[in-house]
Amino acid sequence: MGVQTTVVFADLFGSTGVFESVGNARATEAVTQATAWIAAKITKNGGRVVKYLGDGVLSIFGSSADALVTVVDIQRSYQLRLERQEPALYMPLRIGVGRGDVEFVDGDCYGDAVNIAARLSELTGPHQIWINDQALDQNVHIDHVHFRSLGPIALRGRAEPCTIYQIEWQEEVNSDYFTVQASLSPEQDMPGADVLGGQVELSWGGATKSFHAFDMPILLGRARHLNFVINDPRVSRTHARVEWHNGSMVLVDISSYGCSVRFAGGGADVVLRRDECVLHGHGDIALGTSFNDPAAIIVGFSIS
């Protein structure tokens, strides 16, 4: 019989590009230092490191409270490290947390919670933390932390979707998200449906166009033959694509200058440079520049 355990998978985002740009020796040193630092944080906070998986660290905690405190501490402390990091070695963290029954064999761990944590770390964007509903502990108190319900999300290999929450850990975030002490969002009780949905609506320059899952993948950019055309010289000919992947709408940046995603309701912008993130709810995509640029090309999106 399995043991109720909280599993944490912390993954360095963008390491492939670092290996390509600085070479194997420097990249290996940077990855090794970062994963060792993550492991030390986990151990210090009462967790156990199970194994290293390339540029990721798999660990376990007996309680969700300890795990949640730890992952927030890791992201906040790691953000300070990133601010001192040279651009060529920039590798933000993305973290997935899953709780459930876990089987232990020869020091390794197996089970649904392990798979959930790994899948969430793949789906979430850089600087983000996603957890399943079983990992949500309302008795823990972490200053300036909010939990945002993303609703049921389909995960690869699972027949049923998981109800997922995003931890908003940035202290400057000012939003209406419920805190850990509040009652759970009614979205958690939505039966069956995957709130990431099967349709994306894009809007720019007064034009709006909808695409279904069966239309995927679609391409965005200034080339006339693309599915969604943004006729502006600051946008790459083929700037980004949207894919339907494991029940989710995924934005993939394929441009020279990247793009940023801002979800409605607050939270940190997700900056993509040859990276990807899951789109949910509604928000905006800035192409080729940040939202701070008053002349930014901004495409609105809505997932239903």
Helices and strands as residue ranges (DSSP letters): E 3-12, H 15-22, H 24-44, E 48-53, E 56-61, H 64-84, G 87-89, E 93-105, E 108-110, H 112-123, E 129-132, G 133-135, E 146-153, E 162-168, E 178-179, G 186-189, E 199-204, E 207-212, G 213-215, E 218-221, E 228-229, E 240-245, E 248-253, E 259-263, E 270-272, E 276-279, E 282-287, E 297-303
